[in-house]
């Protein structure tokens, strides 16, 4: 039974990769032009959003969002989501219509093609191995918040191999939210790991189906201080994990 659907999963993974590469190559000149100037970043965001929507359509994985009304219509806030699949980034663009700045790991700058969204400085790449580079990234995050832009952060930092179980959360998102006294919007990607699980070609789940996303109620940080960061982190982790525990038995 375990291997019954293996050929279909392999075919889906190959299809997904080939479609991404070919479609991105076609759109790359447009992205390159839009990302060449910060003044065009909002247009690049709109382009990326439409690209992501089409991407999910042809991946046979339409996005189904619950409680979208919880998304703030204005002001800065931190989007905290679990990182369960390579599909999380395009789904993020499908869900959020407002311009946001994505925070990712430095390794993204080495990814073929896709790196342009970070090397252009539209988004922020964090080098955790370099204290000075991490500080520069932190300052950029503060600047984006001052400009009124939401930040999208995966507190796990990377896709855990045991997804949908959550990986260890890093403190950056919570420190920033407390420092700037802005709210946190917890988001759970419920089924992305089933659509495209982190694994090799012959392992892991993959296949079409709904990409289910739950937008939780906003969490206020007004009045919180540094000493509250750990408690806030635990609270957000529990909120994000709740649907995963209900569906898959994932314990915090």
N, C-alpha and C positions, 0 to 999 in steps of 0.2 A: 504493500500500500504506500509505503514511504517513497518508493521510486516510480509510482504509477504516473505522476504528473511531471516528473523530472524533464522529459523531452520538451514539454510545453513551456516549462519555466525557462529552460535554456534558450528556446526560440524567442521568448518574450524579452529576455535580457539582451540578446543580440539585436533584436528589432529596436529596443529602446535606445541602445547605444548608437546604432547606425542612424536612427532618426535624429537623435540629438546632434551628432557630428555634422550630418549633411544640412540640417536646418540651420544650425548655428553658423556654419560656413557661409550660407546664403545671406544670413542677416548680419554677419560680422562687419562688413563695410559700413553699414548704417550705424551699428553700435559704436564702431571706432570713431565715426564722425561726431556722434552725439556726446561721446565721453571725452572728446578732445578739449572741451571747455566746460568749466563748472557751471556756467550760465545755461548750458544745455542739459545738465543732469536731470532736471525734472522731466524733460522730454524723453531722456533715456529711460527713466523709470517707467513712464507710460508705455514705451516700446517694450520694455522687459515684461511688464504686466500682461500685455496682449500676447507676447511671445509665450509666456508661461501658460496662459489660458488655452492657447492653441496646442501647446506642448501636451498639456494634460488631456486634451480632447483626443489627440492622436495616440496617446499612451493608453487610451481606453480607461482612463482613471479620472472621471469628473470629480470636482471638489464639492463636498457637501458640508456646509458650515452650520453649526448649531450656536445659537445665541450671539449672532453677529451684532445685535443691537448693543452689546457690551463694549464695542469698540468706540473709544472717544472720538469725537468729531473734530476736536481742536486741541492744541497744546501738546507739550512734550510728555512722553511716557516711555517706559521700557517694556518691550514685548519679550517675555520670557517663555520659550517653548522647548519641549523635549526634542532631542535630535535623534530620530529613529531610522532615517533613511536618506539616500541621496535625493529622494524626491521632495524632501522638506523645503528646500530653498525655492524651487518653482511654485510649490503650493503656498508658501508664504506670500509670494507676489500675487497669487490668485486671490488670496483672502483679503489683503489690505489694499484699499484703493488710494489711501493717502500716501504721499511720499514718505519713505522711511529710510534710515541709514542702517545697513546691515553690518554687524561686527562678526568677523570670522578669524580663523587662525592663519598665521603667516604662510602656512603651506599652500594655501589657496593661490598665492601669487605664482606658484609653480605649475598650476593646472593649465594644460593647453586650452587656449581660446577663452575659457571662462575667467581667467585671471584678470582680464581687462577691467572687470567691474571693481577690482580692488587696486590694481596698479594705477588706475586712472584717478584714484582717491575719491571716487564717488562713494565708496564704502570704506570701512576701516579694517585693516588686518593687524592682528595683535601678535607680536613676537614675544612669547612668554619666556624665552631663553635669554632675552636681552632686557635688563631693567630700564635702560635709557629709552629703548624703542617702545617698551610697554608704557612708559610714562608719557611719551609723545602721543601714543594712541589714546591714552586716557584723557589727555588734554583735548584731543580732537573730539572725543565723545562729549566732553563738557561743552565745547563750542557748538556742536550740532544741537545739543539740548537748548542752549541759549538762543539758537536760531528758531526754536520751536519744532524741531524735527524729532519724531519718535526714533528710538533705537531698537533694533531687533537683535537679540542676543540668545544664543543657545548656551545656557549655563553649564552644560556638560562639556562644552568645548569641542567635542568630536562625537561621532556616532559610536555608541558602545556596542561591542560585539554581541552582547546578550540582550539587545533590544527585543521586545519593548520594555524590559526592565530598565529603569533609569540608571545612568552612570553617576559618578560623583559630581556634585555641583561645585563650580568655582565661585568665589565671592564677588567678582567684579561687578556684575549686574546689580547686586544688592547694595554694594558700596556706592555706586554711582547714583542710584535712585535715592538713597538716604542723603547723600551729600547735596544733591540738587533739589531734594524734597519733591520729587515727582512720583506719580503712581506707577505701579507695575501691573501689566496686563498678562496674566498667566494664560497660556495656550497649550492645548494638548493635541498633538497629531496622533490620532488613535490607530489608524490602519495603514499609515505609510510604510511601516515595516513589512506588512504583508504584501504590499504592492511591489516593493523593491528593497529587500533586506540587504544589509551590508554583508557581503560574502563573495566567494569566488563564483566562477561561471557555473560550476556543478553543484553548488551548495546554496542553501538559504531559500527563503520564499520569494516568489515573484509572480506577478500576474495582474490582469486587469481587475477593476472593481472600484468602488467609491473610495476616494480619499477623504476620510471623515475627520473633521476638525471641530474642536470644542473651544469656544471663547468663554473664558470664565469671567466672573465679576472682577472689576478693577480693585486693586489693593492699594489703599492710601498709605503713604509713608510720612505724612505730615507729623512733625513733632518727634520722629524717630531720630536716634543718634547712632554713632558707631557701635555702641554696646548692644544695640538691638539688631545688628546685621545678621548674627547667627540665627536668632529666633525668626527673623523675616525669611531667611533662606529656607529654614525647615518648613515654614508655613507655605511658601510658594511651591516647594517640592511636593508637599502633601496634596495641594490643590491640583497640580499637574498630574500627579500619579493616580488620583482618585478614579478617573474613568478607566485607566489601564488596569487598576486593581479589580474594578467591577467586571471588566470584560475578560481579562486574561489572568487574573489572580496575581498581579505584580505587587509585591509588598515593598514598602519604602525601606 
